[in-house]
Amino acid sequence: MAGKNAALACTICGSRNYTITPTEKGRTTRLEVKKFCRYCGTHTLHKETK
């Protein structure tokens, strides 16, 4: 059972640093999480992309 993966992209530099497997099927909003960006060197907001 292969699920679709989504990437989490940094809002500052735009690099896609993390991948996730969305579990909620009826979700309409995109995930926003504060995570560490190795290119910026700080914790920044990461938003879900396709």
Secondary structure, DSSP 8 states (H G I E B T S, - for coil): -----EEEEETTT--EEEEE----SS--S--EEEEEETTTTEEEEEEEE-
